[in-house]
Amino acid sequence: MQTKADLTPRTLTLTAVKAKGGDLVTFTANVANLGQASARNVAVRFLIDGAQLGAEKTVAQLAGGSNASVSSDAWSASHADGTHTAKVVVDPANAVPESNDANNASTLTFRVKGGRVG
């Protein structure tokens, strides 16, 4: 019987909003606890091309079998033409006892052309 939490990002999506010649992009992760135990103060870190995007977000409590939607700070696509990788890491410091730490990250590749996300 699994009695620990098991935190994982189920999905990672992006939303672009046109803003004065460059898109502002926000990333949203659906963070799930696949385990039976509750997890408290779950840190969620967003990265773009390996660099942390804004401050870590915190989910105060995530019961076993539940999920929460967590959004990043905005990222500007202005002057960022090319292919980029967004990554979300749940519990990046491994502070929450889990049955599986190998499933704590998810990535999304996207392209920017002319300051617009496409």
Sequence and secondary structure as in RCSB ss.txt:
>XXXX:A:sequence
MQTKADLTPRTLTLTAVKAKGGDLVTFTANVANLGQASARNVAVRFLIDGAQLGAEKTVAQLAGGSNASVSSDAW
SASHADGTHTAKVVVDPANAVPESNDANNASTLTFRVKGGRVG
>XXXX:A:secstr
   SB EEEEEEEEEEEEETTEEEEEEEEEEEE SSS EEEEEEEEEETTEE SS EEEEEE TT EEEEE   E
E TT  EEEEEEEEESTT  S BS STT EEEEEEEEETTEE 
